[in-house]
């Protein structure tokens, strides 16, 4: 039952494979299962039919595994097949009736044995066991006398082994298998693979010897290829023979005779040309040119005759026989106008040769000679013809004329190029070069603008047939030419376009640096009226540098260190310009801010942090100064808000910076406090009182700082009298604590305090306010009594204010208070100097 199922499975796999239901690997697996099951069902003495079936199934299963590249799985089944063949042989001998039967049985067994051995050869070959493969093949070869029909099969099997080992560059093994293939192929001519196949085997054998070790096996290679050509003359065989002879250093005579072999046969023109190239490349000019002459005679009527002439010209040029090459070209030109035109493909090839020769002369600075070759190319175009290649040709000629200082001829060539291809960036570049040479700045700038537009179009649409870098490369060259010719205006325009379109970071920063330097030299030489526009331009360049530095870099060539170097360069330029623009606060602020932004790409060392702190402080100072000018409330609010933002960032940097050393004498803390106080007070910021709480607690606060705070507290639109008085009182206390009291500064403090507390023209004064003000007058008297330096005019002012306060009390019927205040005023009278008599 199992055996029947296994046979059914086998047959199903065969039919389904025929209908492409299962693939090769699936079929191999199905055969594997069926074959295994059949083998398991074998009894101790199986009948002949069972053994035959087992041989067939084992062989085919083994072959199936070989065919899908799993040769190691095939060995087991091929061994089973071999054992089964022996069993069959024994069984047939037992059951035979005589010599005739034995002969038939033996032939039957040998056929199967040959197949199994050939499969085993394939299997061990695939597994890389050369020796076993040779043994299996040798046994098969020995059986060919009895099985002559298998000659072709075994010959092709050896050839296939030869091909594979050749592809693996195992030339020794390959030459063995190919020799065997050839030997087996000629064992029985009736069942041979045929002359064509034998020649193919020999050609590959010759190639294997040639590539293995040409010097050592040259004779064998030559012998193999000569045999191949005798068996069946083929272009590949002829070509290989010439190749081997050339490698062996054979005489021209031997090579001539080898070449002559295939002149007597129908060989294609391309084959003949390839042979001629081979001869000429190996320096066999005599043989090569003679052969070309013969080929030309043979293909005289061929439409492809031009190919032969072109090859002739090409090799004449390669061998520096330029005069002969020119004669050949002139012959073609004459033929072109007398009905012997080259085919379009050949004509294109000729143009390439002519342009290449012209380019070589141009590189060697032989411009007249280059023009000679370009003129040959022009000869093939009809007057008025519009062709992009003709435009290129005219541009190349214009370059030669410019080198020769023949500007008029260059102009004519460019004009012709414009006619053929008006929207070419290359043509505009030539127009530009002529304009620069003639020092026509306006025309040069116009050409640069057009080049810039075309570069932009090519990057957006790529319809101009140029790659994306061409536009930027030409603009770079344009800038270089302008600088070499000392035309800064033109160079700046070219560099501006470049900075807008360059993708390469290194090139972009180089262009921006050049622009900045050019503009700086311009600014230095200009008067103030013209400077503004150029300063704005530099600001634009530096802003672009910052923008590009801020982008993420994917270029391997632009490293992090390069980015830092570029950032340092641009930040220093911005800093220097900011310092120079003291007369223009707004610009100064912009450059300081740019310098700060650029410095953020630099490592935060002490020097960079100091620069960042200064930049932000200066920017905040400028915003505050501009806020003090006559600006609208909304503008003032914006300026003050900006200043606060700068100060906040600055405070963070200052915190870090203070950790790096001793900054006891640095005024930054004071400036930060004063700037922040001014901004917040004028913005009517509710957090202002909180800010001041920390200030009052500072033991080291300076008098000057307190006086400025007092002044700022009442500077419009700020109005904080309480804060002002607190600052003034603190300042006064500090003045009083000095060893030597500064009477002038004290007088100013007291004046301000009295003015704040006792406003002029106010009638309804609270008693406690009067009491507070009385204390200030007493303080003043105390200071006046202790020094002679109190300003007389201030004493007079104090006396008058006290007296007037008394008079005011008198008018409202407060006689006691009036007497006190008038009395207070009179106490100052005795301290007056020259003015005393006037007021007594």
GUKEDREN-968803 format. One record per residue (C-alpha): residue number from 1; x, y, z. Coordinates in steps of 0.2 Angstrom, whole numbers. Example, Ala and Ser with C-alpha at 12.3 -4.5 7.8 and 13.67 -1.06 7.14 Angstrom:
<sites>
   num      xx      yy      zz
     1      62     -22      39
     2      68      -5      36
</sites>
This chain:
<sites>
   num      xx      yy      zz
     1       0       0       0
     2      14      12       5
     3      24       8     -12
     4       8      11     -22
     5       6      28     -13
     6      24      32     -16
     7      23      28     -35
     8       6      38     -36
     9      15      53     -28
    10      30      51     -40
    11      18      51     -55
    12       8      66     -48
    13      24      76     -46
    14      29      72     -65
    15      12      77     -72
    16      11      92     -61
    17      28      98     -66
    18      24      97     -84
    19       9     108     -81
    20      20     120     -71
    21      10     118     -55
    22      26     114     -45
    23      43     121     -47
    24      60     112     -48
    25      63     113     -30
    26      46     107     -25
    27      47      92     -38
    28      64      87     -31
    29      57      87     -13
    30      42      76     -19
    31      53      64     -28
    32      64      63     -12
    33      49      58      -2
    34      43      45     -15
    35      60      38     -18
    36      63      36       1
    37      46      27       3
    38      50      15     -11
    39      67      11      -4
    40      58       7      13
    41      47      -5       5
    42      61     -16      -3
    43      60     -34       2
    44      75     -46       4
    45      73     -52     -14
    46      64     -39     -24
    47      58     -43     -42
    48      67     -36     -57
    49      54     -23     -61
    50      55     -16     -43
    51      74     -14     -44
    52      73      -6     -61
    53      60       6     -54
    54      72      10     -39
    55      86      13     -51
    56      76      26     -61
    57      69      34     -46
    58      86      36     -37
    59      94      42     -52
    60      81      55     -56
    61      80      61     -37
    62      99      63     -37
    63      99      73     -53
    64      84      83     -47
    65      95      89     -32
    66     110      93     -43
    67      99     103     -55
    68      93     115     -41
    69     111     117     -33
    70     110     105     -19
    71     122      92     -25
    72     127      86      -7
    73     109      79      -6
    74     111      70     -22
    75     125      58     -17
    76     115      47      -6
    77     102      43     -20
    78     116      41     -33
    79     124      28     -21
    80     107      19     -19
    81     106      19     -39
    82     123      11     -40
    83     119      -2     -27
    84     103      -6     -36
    85     112      -8     -53
    86     123     -21     -45
    87     108     -30     -38
    88     100     -30     -56
    89     116     -36     -64
    90     117     -51     -52
    91      98     -55     -55
    92     100     -54     -74
    93     115     -65     -74
    94     106     -78     -63
    95      91     -78     -75
    96     100     -78     -92
    97      98     -92    -104
    98     115     -90    -114
    99     128     -79    -121
   100     116     -68    -131
   101     106     -64    -116
   102     121     -60    -105
   103     127     -48    -119
   104     110     -39    -119
   105     109     -38    -100
   106     126     -31     -99
   107     123     -17    -111
   108     107     -13    -102
   109     116     -12     -85
   110     130      -2     -93
   111     118      12     -99
   112     112      15     -82
   113     129      14     -74
   114     136      27     -87
   115     121      39     -82
   116     124      37     -63
   117     143      40     -65
   118     140      55     -75
   119     128      62     -62
   120     141      58     -49
   121     154      68     -59
   122     142      82     -59
   123     138      81     -40
   124     156      80     -34
   125     161      94     -47
   126     148     105     -40
   127     155     101     -22
   128     172     106     -28
   129     180      89     -28
   130     190      90     -44
   131     199      72     -41
   132     183      63     -39
   133     175      72     -54
   134     190      66     -64
   135     188      48     -58
   136     170      48     -62
   137     172      56     -79
   138     187      44     -83
   139     176      29     -80
   140     162      36     -91
   141     176      39    -105
   142     181      21    -103
   143     163      15    -106
   144     162      25    -123
   145     168      11    -133
   146     153       1    -128
   147     141      16    -128
   148     147      27    -143
   149     130      36    -143
   150     135      45    -127
   151     151      53    -134
   152     142      69    -138
   153     134      70    -120
   154     150      67    -111
   155     160      79    -122
   156     147      93    -118
   157     147      88    -100
   158     166      91     -99
   159     164     107    -109
   160     152     114     -96
   161     164     109     -82
   162     177     119     -92
   163     166     134     -94
   164     162     135     -75
   165     180     133     -70
   166     185     146     -82
   167     173     158     -75
   168     180     154     -58
   169     197     158     -65
   170     203     140     -61
   171     213     139     -77
   172     222     123     -74
   173     206     113     -71
   174     197     122     -85
   175     211     118     -98
   176     210      99     -92
   177     191      99     -94
   178     191     107    -111
   179     205      96    -117
   180     195      81    -112
   181     180      88    -120
   182     189      90    -137
   183     197      73    -135
   184     181      64    -131
   185     172      74    -146
   186     184      66    -159
   187     183      48    -152
   188     168      43    -163
   189     165      55    -178
   190     148      47    -180
   191     142      53    -163
   192     153      68    -162
   193     147      86    -156
   194     152      93    -173
   195     165     104    -180
   196     157     120    -174
   197     156     114    -156
   198     174     107    -157
   199     180     124    -163
   200     171     132    -149
   201     179     121    -136
   202     196     124    -143
   203     194     143    -143
   204     189     143    -125
   205     204     131    -121
   206     216     144    -130
   207     208     158    -120
   208     211     148    -104
   209     229     145    -108
   210     231     164    -113
   211     224     170     -97
   212     232     157     -86
   213     250     161     -90
   214     252     168    -107
   215     271     167    -107
   216     271     149    -101
   217     257     142    -111
   218     259     153    -127
   219     263     138    -138
   220     248     128    -131
   221     236     143    -134
   222     242     145    -151
   223     241     127    -155
   224     223     126    -148
   225     217     141    -158
   226     226     135    -174
   227     216     119    -172
   228     200     128    -169
   229     202     138    -185
   230     205     122    -194
   231     190     114    -187
   232     178     129    -191
   233     185     147    -195
   234     175     160    -185
   235     179     178    -182
   236     182     175    -164
   237     195     162    -168
   238     204     173    -180
   239     204     188    -168
   240     210     177    -153
   241     224     171    -164
   242     230     188    -168
   243     229     193    -150
   244     240     178    -145
   245     252     182    -159
   246     253     200    -153
   247     256     195    -135
   248     270     183    -140
   249     279     196    -149
   250     277     188    -166
   251     285     196    -182
   252     274     207    -193
   253     276     193    -206
   254     267     180    -195
   255     254     193    -190
   256     251     197    -208
   257     248     179    -213
   258     236     177    -198
   259     226     192    -204
   260     226     187    -222
   261     217     171    -216
   262     201     180    -213
   263     202     192    -228
   264     198     177    -238
   265     182     174    -228
   266     166     184    -226
   267     170     194    -210
   268     159     209    -205
   269     166     227    -206
   270     165     229    -187
   271     175     213    -184
   272     188     220    -197
   273     189     237    -188
   274     191     229    -171
   275     205     219    -178
   276     213     234    -185
   277     211     243    -168
   278     220     228    -159
   279     234     229    -171
   280     236     248    -170
   281     234     248    -151
   282     249     235    -150
   283     260     247    -160
   284     259     237    -176
   285     256     252    -187
   286     263     245    -203
   287     252     229    -202
   288     237     239    -196
   289     237     253    -209
   290     240     240    -223
   291     226     230    -216
   292     215     245    -215
   293     219     249    -233
   294     214     231    -238
   295     198     233    -228
   296     194     250    -236
   297     196     242    -254
   298     185     227    -249
   299     171     239    -242
   300     173     253    -254
   301     154     252    -259
   302     148     250    -241
   303     138     265    -234
   304     149     262    -218
   305     165     266    -227
   306     166     281    -216
   307     170     270    -201
   308     186     264    -209
   309     192     282    -213
   310     188     288    -195
   311     198     274    -188
   312     212     279    -199
   313     211     297    -194
   314     210     293    -176
   315     226     282    -176
   316     235     294    -186
   317     232     307    -173
   318     236     295    -159
   319     253     292    -167
   320     256     311    -169
   321     254     310    -188
   322     244     326    -188
   323     248     332    -206
   324     242     315    -213
   325     226     316    -202
   326     222     333    -209
   327     224     327    -227
   328     211     313    -223
   329     199     326    -215
   330     201     338    -230
   331     197     323    -241
   332     181     320    -231
   333     176     338    -232
   334     178     338    -251
   335     168     322    -252
   336     155     330    -241
   337     152     343    -255
   338     153     331    -269
   339     140     318    -265
   340     151     307    -254
   341     143     311    -237
   342     147     301    -221
   343     132     293    -212
   344     125     304    -198
   345     133     292    -185
   346     150     293    -193
   347     149     312    -195
   348     145     314    -176
   349     160     303    -173
   350     171     314    -184
   351     165     330    -175
   352     170     322    -158
   353     188     318    -165
   354     190     336    -172
   355     184     344    -156
   356     195     332    -145
   357     210     337    -156
   358     205     356    -155
   359     203     354    -136
   360     220     346    -134
   361     228     361    -143
   362     218     373    -133
   363     225     365    -117
   364     242     366    -124
   365     239     385    -128
   366     240     382    -147
   367     225     393    -150
   368     228     395    -168
   369     229     377    -171
   370     214     374    -160
   371     204     386    -172
   372     211     376    -187
   373     202     360    -180
   374     186     369    -175
   375     185     376    -193
   376     186     359    -200
   377     170     355    -189
   378     162     371    -195
   379     164     365    -213
   380     151     352    -211
   381     137     365    -206
   382     127     374    -219
   383     125     393    -218
   384     111     399    -207
   385     109     381    -199
   386     102     382    -181
   387     110     368    -171
   388     115     368    -152
   389     131     359    -156
   390     136     373    -168
   391     132     385    -154
   392     145     376    -143
   393     157     376    -158
   394     156     395    -160
   395     158     397    -141
   396     174     387    -141
   397     180     397    -156
   398     176     413    -147
   399     187     407    -132
   400     201     404    -144
   401     199     421    -152
   402     199     429    -134
   403     215     421    -130
   404     222     428    -146
   405     216     445    -141
   406     205     445    -158
   407     190     453    -149
   408     180     457    -165
   409     181     439    -171
   410     176     433    -154
   411     161     444    -155
   412     156     437    -172
   413     157     419    -165
   414     147     424    -150
   415     134     432    -161
   416     133     416    -171
   417     131     406    -155
   418     117     418    -149
   419     108     415    -165
   420     109     396    -163
   421     106     395    -144
   422     100     412    -137
   423      95     405    -120
   424     112     396    -116
   425     121     401    -100
   426     137     397    -109
   427     134     410    -123
   428     130     423    -110
   429     146     419    -101
   430     155     422    -117
   431     146     439    -119
   432     152     443    -101
   433     170     439    -105
   434     170     450    -119
   435     162     464    -109
   436     175     462     -95
   437     189     462    -108
   438     182     479    -115
   439     179     486     -98
   440     161     488    -102
   441     154     487     -84
   442     136     489     -88
   443     136     476    -101
   444     146     464     -90
   445     133     467     -75
   446     119     464     -87
   447     127     447     -93
   448     129     442     -75
   449     111     445     -71
   450     106     435     -86
   451     117     421     -81
   452     110     421     -64
   453      92     420     -71
   454      97     406     -82
   455     106     397     -67
   456      90     399     -57
   457      79     392     -71
   458      91     377     -74
   459      90     372     -55
   460      71     374     -55
   461      66     366     -71
   462      83     357     -78
   463      77     360     -96
   464      93     368    -102
   465     102     352    -103
   466     115     358     -90
   467     118     350     -73
   468     114     360     -57
   469     132     364     -54
   470     136     372     -71
   471     127     389     -67
   472     136     391     -50
   473     153     385     -58
   474     151     398     -72
   475     146     412     -60
   476     161     408     -49
   477     172     409     -64
   478     164     426     -69
   479     168     433     -52
   480     186     427     -53
   481     188     435     -70
   482     180     451     -64
   483     192     452     -49
   484     207     448     -60
   485     202     463     -71
   486     199     474     -56
   487     180     476     -59
   488     173     475     -41
   489     155     480     -46
   490     154     466     -58
   491     162     453     -46
   492     150     458     -32
   493     135     455     -43
   494     142     438     -48
   495     146     433     -30
   496     128     439     -25
   497     120     427     -37
   498     132     414     -31
   499     128     416     -13
   500     109     414     -17
   501     112     398     -27
   502     127     388     -20
   503     123     372     -12
   504     141     367      -7
   505     144     375      10
   506     163     378       7
   507     160     387      -9
   508     146     397      -2
   509     156     403      13
   510     171     407       2
   511     159     418      -9
   512     152     427       6
   513     169     430      13
   514     174     437      -4
   515     159     448      -5
   516     161     455      13
   517     180     459       9
   518     175     468      -7
   519     161     478       2
   520     172     483      16
   521     185     490       4
   522     171     499      -4
   523     164     506      12
   524     182     512      17
   525     184     522       1
   526     166     529       0
   527     159     545       8
   528     146     543      21
   529     131     547       9
   530     135     531      -1
   531     139     520      14
   532     122     515      20
   533     117     504       5
   534     134     495       6
   535     133     493      25
   536     115     485      22
   537     122     474       9
   538     136     467      22
   539     122     465      34
   540     113     454      22
   541     128     444      18
   542     131     441      36
   543     113     436      39
   544     114     423      25
   545     130     416      33
   546     121     414      49
   547     106     406      41
   548     117     393      32
   549     127     390      47
   550     111     386      56
   551     106     373      43
   552     110     355      47
   553     125     349      36
   554     125     333      27
   555     142     336      17
   556     156     325      22
   557     169     338      17
   558     161     352      28
   559     166     346      45
   560     161     353      62
   561     178     362      64
   562     176     371      48
   563     159     377      54
   564     167     384      69
   565     181     393      59
   566     168     400      47
   567     157     406      62
   568     172     414      70
   569     177     424      55
   570     159     431      52
   571     156     435      70
   572     172     445      71
   573     168     455      55
   574     151     459      63
   575     159     464      79
   576     171     476      71
   577     158     484      60
   578     147     486      76
   579     161     495      84
   580     164     506      69
   581     146     511      68
   582     144     521      84
   583     136     535      74
   584     122     524      68
   585     115     516      84
   586     102     505      75
   587     115     497      63
   588     127     495      77
   589     114     485      87
   590     110     474      72
   591     128     470      69
   592     131     466      88
   593     116     455      88
   594     122     446      72
   595     139     444      80
   596     131     436      95
   597     120     424      84
   598     136     419      74
   599     146     416      90
   600     133     403      95
   601     141     391      83
   602     158     393      92
   603     163     383     107
   604     158     393     123
   605     175     397     130
   606     179     412     140
   607     183     424     126
   608     167     419     116
   609     156     421     132
   610     164     438     135
   611     160     443     117
   612     142     437     118
   613     139     446     135
   614     146     463     127
   615     136     460     111
   616     119     458     121
   617     123     473     133
   618     127     484     118
   619     111     479     109
   620     101     482     125
   621     109     499     127
   622     105     504     110
   623      87     499     111
   624      85     509     127
   625      93     524     119
   626      82     523     104
   627      67     521     116
   628      72     538     124
   629      71     547     107
   630      54     554     100
   631      46     538      95
   632      28     532      96
   633      22     523     112
   634      20     506     102
   635      38     508      95
   636      45     512     112
   637      36     497     119
   638      44     486     106
   639      61     493     109
   640      60     491     128
   641      53     473     126
   642      68     469     114
   643      80     476     127
   644      73     465     141
   645      75     450     130
   646      93     454     126
   647      96     457     145
   648      88     440     150
   649      99     431     138
   650     114     441     144
   651     111     437     162
   652     111     418     159
   653     128     420     150
   654     135     431     164
   655     130     418     177
   656     141     405     167
   657     155     418     164
   658     156     422     183
   659     161     404     186
   660     176     406     176
   661     186     419     186
   662     186     435     197
   663     175     449     190
   664     175     460     205
   665     179     476     195
   666     167     471     180
   667     153     484     179
   668     141     471     171
   669     130     468     186
   670     127     486     188
   671     123     489     169
   672     111     474     169
   673     102     481     184
   674     101     499     177
   675      96     493     160
   676      83     481     167
   677      76     494     179
   678      74     507     165
   679      65     495     153
   680      53     488     167
   681      49     505     174
   682      45     512     157
   683      35     497     153
   684      26     499     169
   685      31     481     173
   686      22     475     189
   687      37     464     194
   688      48     480     196
   689      46     481     215
   690      51     463     216
   691      67     467     206
   692      71     482     218
   693      68     472     234
   694      84     462     230
   695      93     478     226
   696      90     487     242
   697      97     472     251
   698     114     473     242
   699     127     479     254
   700     139     484     240
   701     128     495     230
   702     136     511     224
   703     129     529     226
   704     130     532     208
   705     119     517     204
   706     106     523     217
   707     106     541     210
   708     103     534     192
   709      89     523     198
   710      81     538     206
   711      83     548     190
   712      76     534     179
   713      61     531     191
   714      54     548     186
   715      60     548     168
   716      44     548     157
   717      34     537     154
   718      40     530     171
   719      33     538     187
   720      38     529     203
   721      41     543     216
   722      41     530     230
   723      56     520     222
   724      64     537     218
   725      63     543     236
   726      70     526     242
   727      84     527     231
   728      88     545     235
   729      87     541     254
   730      99     526     252
   731     111     537     242
   732     110     551     255
   733     114     538     269
   734     129     532     259
   735     135     550     256
   736     133     554     275
   737     144     539     279
   738     158     545     269
   739     174     551     279
   740     174     567     269
   741     156     571     264
   742     153     577     246
   743     142     592     250
   744     137     595     231
   745     131     577     229
   746     122     578     246
   747     114     594     240
   748     107     587     224
   749     100     572     234
   750      91     583     246
   751      85     595     232
   752      77     580     223
   753      69     573     239
   754      61     589     244
   755      55     592     226
   756      47     575     226
   757      39     577     244
   758      34     595     242
   759      28     598     225
   760      27     616     219
   761       9     623     219
   762       1     609     229
   763     -10     617     243
   764     -17     603     253
   765      -2     595     261
   766      -3     581     274
   767       5     585     291
   768      15     569     290
   769      22     574     273
   770      27     591     280
   771      35     582     295
   772      45     571     282
   773      51     586     272
   774      55     595     289
   775      68     581     292
   776      76     584     275
   777      78     602     279
   778      86     597     295
   779      98     585     286
   780     103     599     275
   781     106     610     289
   782     117     597     297
   783     127     595     281
   784     129     613     279
   785     135     615     297
   786     148     602     295
   787     156     609     278
   788     159     625     269
   789     157     616     252
   790     138     616     251
   791     133     626     236
   792     126     644     240
   793     113     643     227
   794     106     627     235
   795     106     635     253
   796      96     650     245
   797      84     637     237
   798      82     628     254
   799      79     645     263
   800      66     651     250
   801      57     634     250
   802      55     634     269
   803      50     652     270
   804      37     650     256
   805      30     635     265
   806      28     646     280
   807      20     660     271
   808       8     647     263
   809       3     641     281
   810       1     659     286
   811     -12     662     272
   812     -22     647     278
   813     -22     653     296
   814     -10     640     302
   815       0     653     312
   816      10     641     323
   817      16     631     308
   818      19     647     298
   819      31     653     312
   820      40     636     312
   821      43     635     294
   822      48     654     292
   823      59     651     307
   824      67     636     298
   825      70     647     283
   826      79     660     293
   827      90     647     300
   828      98     645     282
   829     100     664     281
   830     115     664     293
   831     124     651     281
   832     122     662     265
   833     138     672     260
   834     137     686     248
   835     118     685     246
   836     115     686     265
   837     112     705     265
   838     100     705     251
   839      88     693     261
   840      91     699     279
</sites>
